[in-house]
Amino acid sequence: MVSGIRAYLRSPVHPNPEERIRHQLANRKSIWLDIVQRAIFSGDHPYREMFRHAGCTFEDLSSEVERHGLEPTLERLHGDGVYLTHDEFKGKQPILRGGKTILASTSDFANPLTTGGLRAESGGSRSPGTETRLSTQFKLYTEGYYHLAARQFDLAATKHIQVKPILPAVAGLGWCLGCARIGTPPDRWFSASGPAADSAHYRTLTASLVAMARLHGLKVPYPEHLPPDDFSAVAGLVADYRRQGIPCHVNSYTSPGVRVAVAALEAGLDISGTVFSLSGEQLTEAKRQTIQSAGCEVCDRYWIAEVGPVGFACQHLKGRGIHLFRDSLAVISCPKKAPFSDVDVDVLLFTNLLPSAPFLLINADMDDSGVIKPVECDCVFRSVGFTDGAFDISSFGKLTGMGMTLVGTDVVNLLEDVLPARFGGGPGDYQLVEEEGQRQTELVLRISPRLGGVSLQAVEEFFLAEIRSFYGGALASRVWKHAGALRATQEQPVMTSSGKIMALHLLGSSRLPDALKSNGS
C-alpha cells in the first residue's frame, strides 16, 4: 500500500484530463476491441470459453461492434451467455454455460494488461474478500473525474469537507489524495472511526500515510475522529462557514451525510446552500428530502470497488441519478429475479473499457439495479460527453449502511443457521431489515416472539461478533455500533423467509407494496 501510494504521489498530474476523457469517449469501441483481442482471444481466459459457447469469434465480435455499436452488441452477447453474475465473479457459484462448467476464480478476471500497487479490499464473507489492485495509470486517469467535479461544484471557491472513515476503508484517503493532487483538497476530514482503543492501529497507519502525502507537498488534512453517534461537530463547522458567507461542499457516505443535516436541524443551525455529494449506499427519497429540508442540495456518486467510478451527479439531477462515465464503462440493464424473491429488477451490467482497469469484466452483474436513460442538462459532465444517466440505483443483494456493505447470501447464512444454533429457533425466526430511520439507514435485527425470553442485548452482541468474523466485517460492526445504526427487537416476522424480507427492503420503500403483492402477502 505504501509503495503504491508513493508511486502515485510521484507521478505528474495530466495537463489536460478533459481532453483525455474526450479521446477515450471517441475511441471507446476500438480501444475495447483491442483489450479483448489481447487479453481474451490471445490466451486462455474464462470469457473466451463464453465466447466459444456463444459461437462468436473475434472477427464476428469486431464486425458486430462496428455495425451495431458497443452497447447493442453487449446486449446480444448477454443473451448468448457472455456475462458474469456477482456470485460467479466472487467464486460462490460455478460458471455454467451450455451444460459445461468453466473453471475460474476471481483472480482469473484480474486485468492481465496492467499491474497495481494500490490495494483495496471488498467483500463480506468468511472467505477472503476481493482484492482490487489499482494501477497508478488507473488512478491517474480517474483523476479526470475529480477535475470535472471540482469544476462543476467550484471546489476551489468553497470549503470542502469530507466525512468518511479511515483505513481499512480506502475511499476517504483516496478522495483526499486525488483532490489534493489537482489543487482542491478537503479543508477538513471527519471520521466516525469508533473508540480509539479499537481503531488505534488504523488511526496510526492513516496518519502515517497522510504525513507521507504532506511530505510530497499535498495539503491533505489529518482525520478528526467524531464522538460516538455524534455528527454535531460537522454541522457546527458548516454553520460557522455559512455565517461567514463561505459556501461548503460535503463529501460523505450517504447515512453520515444525512446525520450531519439532521444534527443541524435538531440544533437549529443554518447550513442552507451546502452541497452534499454522497456515495456508498442508496440515496433514498427519505434521505434526499431530509437533506433538502435543511436548505441543502444533494448529489449522488456511484462507485464500485472492482469497477471504479461509475458516475457522478450534477445539481440538476437533485440526487435522483448520475451521469454515467461512458468513457471507462459500458453499462446495460436487463430484467432479473432478485435473490430470495420473485421480484423483477433491472440489473446493471458493467463492461470495463480502460486498458488500466483493475478487472477485465464483460456484462458483469454487481447486484445493483437501475434505469438507464438520457440526461438533459447544461453541466460540466454533459459538456464532456456524458449524456446518459443511471437512475433509481439500489442494491438487491447486499445490505448497506453507513457506507459499509455485506453480501446478502452471507448474511442469510448467519440468520438462518448460526443464530438459531446459538439461541434456538430456525429459519425465519431472525430477520435483518434495512429501514429508513429519521436520521440514517438503520439495520433492525428482528427476533420472533416465539423464542421466549431471549436477551436482545446478547443476540445483538453475538450478531456483531459474528459480523466481525466476516472478511471486512470488523469495520462494518465498529461503524454500525459507533453510530447506533443497529438495534435488535422482538417482534413477529413479516414473512417466513429472512432472505426474502431482506431482499425486499433493499429494493426501497417505494417498491415495497408491489414487491409484497408479488409474493402473495
Legacy VTK file of the C-alpha trace (Angstrom):
# vtk DataFile Version 3.0
C-alpha trace
ASCII
DATASET POLYDATA
POINTS 521 float
0.000 0.000 0.000
2.724 2.462 0.940
4.722 1.613 -2.182
1.684 2.070 -4.403
0.765 5.415 -2.835
4.360 6.638 -3.142
4.394 5.789 -6.869
1.071 7.573 -7.310
2.215 10.678 -5.437
5.394 10.928 -7.528
3.516 10.769 -10.850
2.812 14.058 -12.629
-0.770 15.297 -12.968
-2.092 15.065 -16.537
-2.022 18.536 -18.134
-5.406 18.151 -19.881
-7.580 15.452 -18.244
-10.754 16.566 -20.063
-9.129 16.099 -23.458
-8.011 12.614 -22.439
-11.591 11.740 -21.445
-12.915 13.062 -24.777
-10.338 10.964 -26.662
-11.324 7.834 -24.746
-15.005 8.519 -25.458
-14.391 8.979 -29.174
-12.361 5.766 -29.443
-14.080 3.547 -26.873
-15.085 0.847 -29.380
-11.632 0.362 -30.904
-9.918 0.558 -27.512
-12.236 -2.110 -26.059
-11.795 -4.424 -29.063
-8.031 -4.132 -28.684
-8.317 -5.059 -24.971
-10.500 -8.084 -25.761
-8.226 -9.277 -28.542
-5.058 -9.043 -26.438
-6.423 -10.220 -23.076
-9.107 -12.759 -24.041
-8.753 -14.095 -27.577
-4.942 -14.314 -27.417
-4.853 -16.653 -24.445
-6.741 -18.962 -22.106
-9.425 -16.911 -20.382
-12.863 -17.759 -18.881
-14.515 -15.226 -21.178
-13.007 -16.968 -24.218
-14.929 -20.085 -23.231
-18.102 -17.999 -23.036
-17.456 -16.553 -26.494
-16.832 -20.074 -27.794
-20.146 -21.216 -26.295
-21.841 -18.222 -27.972
-20.264 -19.174 -31.319
-18.594 -15.757 -31.539
-15.084 -15.293 -32.931
-13.108 -12.084 -32.583
-13.864 -11.267 -36.219
-17.581 -11.733 -35.502
-17.308 -9.502 -32.441
-15.424 -6.756 -34.268
-17.931 -6.758 -37.137
-20.891 -6.662 -34.726
-19.478 -3.705 -32.782
-18.756 -1.721 -35.942
-22.193 -2.389 -37.443
-24.438 -2.045 -34.393
-22.442 -0.291 -31.683
-20.955 -1.385 -28.368
-23.991 -1.478 -26.074
-26.287 -3.313 -28.558
-23.528 -5.876 -29.082
-23.185 -6.376 -25.338
-26.937 -6.905 -25.037
-26.782 -9.618 -27.694
-23.749 -11.222 -26.046
-25.594 -11.316 -22.732
-28.402 -13.281 -24.354
-25.828 -15.691 -25.788
-24.220 -16.410 -22.408
-21.347 -13.899 -22.295
-21.899 -12.417 -18.844
-20.806 -12.856 -15.236
-23.070 -12.942 -12.199
-21.927 -11.484 -8.901
-21.662 -14.899 -7.237
-19.745 -16.292 -10.228
-17.289 -13.417 -10.001
-16.868 -13.930 -6.255
-16.362 -17.693 -6.748
-19.506 -18.564 -4.777
-21.129 -20.346 -7.719
-19.633 -22.245 -10.678
-19.863 -20.711 -14.140
-22.207 -22.930 -16.175
-22.784 -22.285 -19.875
-24.477 -24.803 -22.154
-24.141 -27.613 -19.625
-20.375 -27.061 -19.362
-18.543 -25.781 -16.290
-15.994 -23.026 -16.899
-13.318 -23.216 -14.234
-12.476 -19.770 -12.876
-11.778 -17.787 -9.718
-11.927 -14.062 -9.044
-8.215 -13.696 -9.762
-8.749 -15.039 -13.292
-10.651 -11.843 -14.111
-7.843 -9.545 -12.984
-6.733 -7.443 -15.933
-3.564 -9.065 -17.350
-2.664 -5.866 -19.199
-1.904 -3.909 -16.037
-0.416 -4.302 -12.577
-1.312 -2.360 -9.480
0.429 -1.318 -6.293
-2.549 0.337 -4.610
-4.699 -2.307 -2.981
-8.279 -2.212 -1.819
-10.366 -4.981 -0.321
-14.064 -5.607 -0.770
-16.332 -8.440 0.269
-18.293 -9.553 3.292
-17.877 -13.288 3.528
-15.933 -15.574 5.786
-13.652 -16.401 2.882
-11.082 -13.843 1.726
-12.701 -10.851 0.074
-11.928 -9.492 -3.366
-8.546 -7.816 -3.564
-8.609 -4.994 -6.096
-5.204 -3.827 -7.269
-5.342 -0.320 -8.670
-2.549 0.638 -11.038
-1.007 4.077 -10.964
-2.277 4.636 -14.517
-5.849 3.856 -13.458
-5.651 6.300 -10.552
-4.162 8.955 -12.812
-6.973 8.507 -15.333
-9.743 8.701 -12.730
-8.273 11.999 -11.517
-10.034 13.388 -14.553
-13.358 12.791 -12.788
-12.098 14.691 -9.731
-11.190 17.521 -12.082
-14.706 17.556 -13.579
-16.299 17.508 -10.111
-14.056 20.360 -8.967
-15.217 22.439 -11.945
-18.891 21.522 -11.607
-19.052 22.326 -7.887
-16.431 25.124 -7.903
-14.456 23.400 -5.166
-11.647 25.946 -5.428
-14.015 28.620 -4.070
-15.714 26.529 -1.359
-14.862 24.905 1.934
-14.520 21.251 1.032
-15.347 18.936 3.968
-15.072 15.142 3.952
-16.983 12.787 6.287
-15.632 9.310 5.563
-13.919 6.540 7.547
-10.205 5.975 7.843
-8.410 2.768 6.876
-9.065 -0.083 6.294
-11.676 1.659 4.105
-9.695 3.364 1.343
-12.332 5.744 -0.094
-11.608 8.573 2.341
-7.851 8.568 1.863
-8.185 8.049 -1.897
-10.502 11.035 -2.337
-8.204 13.266 -0.253
-5.146 12.325 -2.302
-6.862 12.716 -5.672
-8.396 16.092 -4.831
-5.172 17.371 -3.315
-3.208 16.442 -6.439
-5.479 18.616 -8.627
-5.362 21.528 -6.170
-8.736 21.206 -4.385
-8.034 19.205 -1.204
-10.638 18.860 1.549
-10.209 21.522 4.216
-11.256 19.089 6.971
-11.658 15.318 7.202
-14.042 13.894 9.830
-14.301 10.185 10.556
-16.683 8.061 12.632
-13.956 5.563 13.384
-15.092 4.024 16.634
-13.308 4.073 20.007
-9.581 4.803 19.938
-8.804 1.521 21.698
-10.495 -0.397 18.881
-9.027 1.541 15.940
-5.650 2.779 17.183
-3.656 0.783 14.613
-5.766 2.091 11.725
-5.567 5.636 13.058
-1.773 5.364 13.192
-1.463 3.951 9.679
-3.856 6.534 8.199
-1.985 9.387 9.885
1.340 7.988 8.594
0.084 7.917 5.005
-1.301 11.448 5.332
2.089 12.567 6.645
3.782 10.960 3.628
1.431 12.803 1.279
2.165 16.102 3.043
5.897 15.481 2.622
5.193 15.292 -1.109
3.671 18.776 -0.937
-0.028 17.836 -0.801
-2.337 19.652 1.612
-4.126 16.539 2.874
-5.909 17.060 6.220
-5.425 14.664 9.108
-8.678 12.884 10.026
-10.589 14.197 13.033
-12.419 11.437 14.918
-16.038 12.107 15.872
-17.544 11.103 19.243
-19.905 8.100 19.205
-23.213 8.758 17.440
-22.492 12.487 17.203
-22.146 14.489 13.968
-22.775 17.890 15.547
-19.146 18.988 15.106
-19.511 18.787 11.328
-22.859 20.587 11.373
-21.417 23.322 13.610
-18.423 23.837 11.310
-20.641 24.136 8.218
-22.909 26.580 10.066
-19.878 28.692 11.052
-18.791 28.921 7.416
-22.388 29.771 6.438
-22.394 32.718 8.859
-19.192 33.961 7.225
-20.795 33.721 3.795
-18.492 30.884 2.699
-20.158 28.072 0.701
-19.488 24.466 1.719
-19.304 21.153 -0.100
-19.639 17.973 1.981
-18.300 14.712 0.534
-19.615 11.745 2.528
-21.178 8.340 2.589
-24.938 8.702 2.431
-26.038 7.999 6.005
-23.319 10.111 7.676
-24.231 12.956 5.327
-27.862 12.690 6.393
-26.754 12.639 10.033
-24.939 15.959 9.509
-28.128 17.532 8.133
-30.208 16.093 10.984
-27.724 17.395 13.565
-28.063 20.874 12.073
-31.864 20.690 12.070
-32.010 19.471 15.671
-29.649 22.217 16.847
-31.349 24.947 14.812
-28.182 25.597 12.769
-28.345 27.232 9.352
-26.389 25.164 6.809
-28.515 26.182 3.809
-26.779 26.373 0.459
-24.420 23.490 1.281
-23.966 20.846 -1.415
-23.792 17.210 -0.243
-22.112 14.731 -2.617
-22.994 11.284 -1.311
-21.943 7.718 -2.147
-21.639 4.251 -0.619
-25.332 3.373 -0.284
-28.675 4.049 -1.888
-29.798 7.659 -1.785
-33.470 7.070 -0.982
-36.219 9.662 -1.288
-36.366 9.998 2.518
-32.641 10.746 2.756
-32.797 13.201 -0.110
-35.739 15.086 1.412
-34.058 15.233 4.832
-31.020 16.993 3.393
-33.160 19.284 1.278
-35.243 20.202 4.339
-32.060 21.772 5.746
-31.918 24.003 2.661
-29.123 21.992 1.055
-28.555 20.454 -2.357
-27.798 16.743 -2.693
-25.920 14.918 -5.459
-25.203 11.219 -5.811
-21.937 9.477 -6.654
-21.719 5.866 -7.689
-18.592 3.775 -7.128
-17.929 0.033 -7.203
-14.653 -1.196 -5.717
-13.955 -3.709 -8.501
-15.117 -1.372 -11.274
-14.137 2.115 -10.152
-16.109 5.352 -10.503
-19.373 4.637 -12.361
-20.755 8.177 -12.447
-21.292 11.484 -10.639
-24.401 13.658 -10.432
-24.735 17.345 -11.083
-27.073 19.685 -9.207
-29.682 19.404 -11.977
-30.340 15.741 -11.120
-31.129 16.635 -7.477
-29.979 13.316 -6.048
-32.126 11.156 -8.314
-29.429 9.812 -10.640
-25.901 10.150 -12.012
-24.124 10.868 -15.297
-22.622 7.561 -16.479
-18.885 7.650 -17.210
-19.215 6.067 -20.663
-15.530 6.630 -21.423
-14.415 3.983 -18.936
-17.544 1.781 -18.785
-20.265 0.374 -20.981
-23.396 -0.188 -18.889
-26.541 -2.010 -19.978
-29.521 -3.281 -17.997
-31.671 -6.384 -18.218
-34.544 -7.815 -16.123
-33.669 -10.334 -13.428
-35.291 -12.002 -10.425
-33.856 -10.633 -7.196
-32.313 -13.295 -4.916
-34.691 -14.931 -2.399
-37.764 -13.367 -4.046
-39.925 -13.243 -7.164
-39.339 -9.519 -7.632
-38.120 -8.340 -11.051
-35.293 -5.786 -11.023
-33.404 -4.045 -13.835
-29.929 -5.350 -13.102
-26.999 -3.215 -14.239
-24.239 -4.995 -16.176
-20.761 -3.452 -16.388
-18.042 -3.765 -19.031
-14.631 -2.155 -18.433
-13.242 -0.094 -21.315
-9.932 1.139 -19.883
-6.689 -0.786 -20.529
-5.678 0.119 -16.954
-8.904 -1.114 -15.273
-8.248 -3.486 -12.334
-10.509 -6.250 -13.676
-11.448 -7.420 -17.144
-15.241 -7.587 -16.939
-17.872 -8.056 -19.658
-21.550 -7.800 -18.684
-20.654 -8.207 -15.003
-23.539 -8.145 -12.510
-22.610 -6.415 -9.233
-26.021 -6.939 -7.555
-27.162 -3.400 -8.322
-30.216 -2.295 -10.266
-31.139 0.923 -12.037
-32.726 2.551 -15.065
-30.569 3.935 -17.893
-31.851 6.891 -19.896
-30.580 10.120 -21.499
-29.774 13.134 -19.343
-30.816 16.610 -20.448
-28.938 19.314 -18.566
-26.309 22.006 -19.001
-23.433 20.904 -16.791
-19.730 20.088 -16.955
-20.297 16.325 -17.107
-22.660 16.522 -20.069
-20.454 19.025 -21.900
-17.649 16.470 -21.899
-19.955 13.838 -23.428
-21.639 12.060 -20.506
-25.138 12.286 -21.946
-26.549 9.061 -20.445
-27.535 8.590 -16.823
-28.485 5.859 -14.368
-31.492 6.466 -12.116
-33.207 4.718 -9.173
-29.974 2.894 -8.307
-30.295 0.370 -5.493
-28.738 -2.866 -4.297
-30.873 -6.006 -4.311
-28.321 -8.492 -2.998
-26.350 -6.587 -0.361
-27.005 -4.861 2.947
-25.511 -1.381 3.132
-25.485 1.106 5.988
-23.114 3.962 6.888
-21.255 3.085 3.678
-20.450 -0.445 4.900
-21.596 -3.365 2.735
-22.166 -7.052 3.433
-23.142 -9.628 0.816
-26.743 -10.803 1.213
-26.068 -14.514 0.848
-23.532 -14.389 3.700
-25.979 -12.599 5.995
-28.712 -15.153 5.237
-26.441 -17.963 6.466
-25.884 -16.057 9.708
-29.629 -15.500 10.170
-30.830 -18.971 9.240
-28.039 -21.205 10.568
-25.664 -19.508 13.009
-28.156 -17.578 15.171
-30.632 -20.494 15.519
-27.764 -22.788 16.518
-26.786 -20.355 19.274
-30.134 -19.072 20.586
-32.686 -21.562 19.288
-35.379 -21.330 16.647
-34.926 -21.851 12.953
-35.028 -20.152 9.548
-37.445 -17.238 9.626
-37.086 -16.569 13.349
-34.354 -13.986 12.712
-34.662 -11.259 10.099
-32.353 -8.367 9.299
-34.260 -5.446 7.802
-32.791 -2.296 6.290
-35.087 0.596 7.257
-35.146 4.320 6.674
-34.741 5.857 10.123
-35.283 9.530 10.811
-31.559 10.212 10.892
-29.847 7.392 8.972
-30.220 3.947 7.488
-30.930 1.537 10.344
-30.447 -2.217 10.446
-33.114 -3.882 12.581
-32.489 -7.432 13.767
-35.944 -8.947 14.291
-36.319 -11.908 16.656
-39.509 -13.932 16.735
-41.516 -13.643 19.992
-41.944 -17.430 19.981
-38.347 -17.749 21.196
-39.428 -16.523 24.628
-37.133 -14.634 26.963
-34.090 -14.386 24.745
-31.835 -11.462 25.643
-31.922 -8.856 22.893
-28.590 -7.458 24.030
-26.994 -10.922 23.960
-28.278 -11.570 20.436
-27.132 -8.141 19.245
-23.639 -8.577 20.715
-23.347 -12.080 19.272
-24.525 -10.833 15.879
-21.911 -8.057 15.832
-19.219 -10.518 16.913
-20.142 -12.798 14.018
-20.128 -9.857 11.609
-16.610 -9.063 12.804
-15.540 -12.548 11.726
-16.624 -11.786 8.166
-13.838 -10.591 5.916
-14.141 -6.797 6.114
-16.834 -7.068 8.794
-14.705 -5.581 11.590
-15.083 -2.112 10.119
-18.817 -2.599 9.474
-19.566 -3.720 13.040
-17.495 -0.916 14.546
-19.110 1.806 12.424
-22.661 0.466 12.932
-22.200 0.280 16.705
-20.436 3.640 16.869
-23.274 5.380 15.002
-26.112 3.484 16.701
-27.210 2.048 13.346
-28.081 -1.495 14.571
-30.791 -2.477 17.041
-32.436 -5.776 17.971
-36.202 -6.081 18.519
-38.543 -8.930 19.399
-41.492 -8.827 17.018
-43.413 -11.071 14.686
-41.547 -11.764 11.431
-43.216 -10.229 8.397
-42.502 -13.208 6.151
-41.293 -16.764 6.673
-38.009 -16.252 4.823
-35.404 -13.928 6.244
-33.762 -13.723 2.842
-36.961 -12.545 1.206
-37.671 -9.784 3.683
-34.065 -8.616 3.420
-34.151 -8.536 -0.380
-37.495 -6.724 -0.448
-36.394 -3.947 1.871
-33.274 -3.417 -0.212
-35.497 -2.551 -3.191
-36.567 0.655 -1.476
-39.748 1.687 0.259
-41.379 2.984 -2.932
-41.296 -0.520 -4.448
-42.238 -2.487 -1.371
-46.018 -2.700 -1.819
-45.809 -4.244 -5.293
-42.976 -6.488 -4.175
-45.032 -7.815 -1.296
-48.039 -8.375 -3.529
-45.932 -10.367 -5.956
-45.036 -12.720 -3.099
-48.685 -13.313 -2.190
-48.615 -11.258 1.015
LINES 1 522
521 0 1 2 3 4 5 6 7 8 9 10 11 12 13 14 15 16 17 18 19 20 21 22 23 24 25 26 27 28 29 30 31 32 33 34 35 36 37 38 39 40 41 42 43 44 45 46 47 48 49 50 51 52 53 54 55 56 57 58 59 60 61 62 63 64 65 66 67 68 69 70 71 72 73 74 75 76 77 78 79 80 81 82 83 84 85 86 87 88 89 90 91 92 93 94 95 96 97 98 99 100 101 102 103 104 105 106 107 108 109 110 111 112 113 114 115 116 117 118 119 120 121 122 123 124 125 126 127 128 129 130 131 132 133 134 135 136 137 138 139 140 141 142 143 144 145 146 147 148 149 150 151 152 153 154 155 156 157 158 159 160 161 162 163 164 165 166 167 168 169 170 171 172 173 174 175 176 177 178 179 180 181 182 183 184 185 186 187 188 189 190 191 192 193 194 195 196 197 198 199 200 201 202 203 204 205 206 207 208 209 210 211 212 213 214 215 216 217 218 219 220 221 222 223 224 225 226 227 228 229 230 231 232 233 234 235 236 237 238 239 240 241 242 243 244 245 246 247 248 249 250 251 252 253 254 255 256 257 258 259 260 261 262 263 264 265 266 267 268 269 270 271 272 273 274 275 276 277 278 279 280 281 282 283 284 285 286 287 288 289 290 291 292 293 294 295 296 297 298 299 300 301 302 303 304 305 306 307 308 309 310 311 312 313 314 315 316 317 318 319 320 321 322 323 324 325 326 327 328 329 330 331 332 333 334 335 336 337 338 339 340 341 342 343 344 345 346 347 348 349 350 351 352 353 354 355 356 357 358 359 360 361 362 363 364 365 366 367 368 369 370 371 372 373 374 375 376 377 378 379 380 381 382 383 384 385 386 387 388 389 390 391 392 393 394 395 396 397 398 399 400 401 402 403 404 405 406 407 408 409 410 411 412 413 414 415 416 417 418 419 420 421 422 423 424 425 426 427 428 429 430 431 432 433 434 435 436 437 438 439 440 441 442 443 444 445 446 447 448 449 450 451 452 453 454 455 456 457 458 459 460 461 462 463 464 465 466 467 468 469 470 471 472 473 474 475 476 477 478 479 480 481 482 483 484 485 486 487 488 489 490 491 492 493 494 495 496 497 498 499 500 501 502 503 504 505 506 507 508 509 510 511 512 513 514 515 516 517 518 519 520
